[in-house]
């Protein structure tokens, strides 16, 4: 049996990020990163379906409140010390300046890589992200 990749449409739409508190995570993502709050629906047992993402972006983050010791221990360590999320921009200087003004902590200066201009920053739980402006295609 083979899979025919020409049929249908598939895409990754959500990535789950474990958080300690929905509202503080929303405040960081919306207030500091400039994301949109796409959905905030109350569920049973105090849970919520909270989705945030960059304006005009396809992918989103599902902010999930950590439950139990194992999940709580993972908050801020989802990438195990590596970059966990990659945020692409069309204007690095604009977004870098905006994030610095909002108090976002960058872990390194801007550097040029074969794939683009990049700098590592951390979220409110110290998960690592790359802010990337891809090099223009030829």
Secondary structure, DSSP 8 states (H G I E B T S, - for coil): ----TTSS-----EEEEEES-HHHHHIIIIIIT-EEEEEEEE-GGG-EEEEEEETT-S-EEEEEE--HHHHHHHTT-TTTTSEEEEEE-S-HHHHHHHHHHTT-EESS--EEETTEEEEEEE-TT--EEEEEEE----
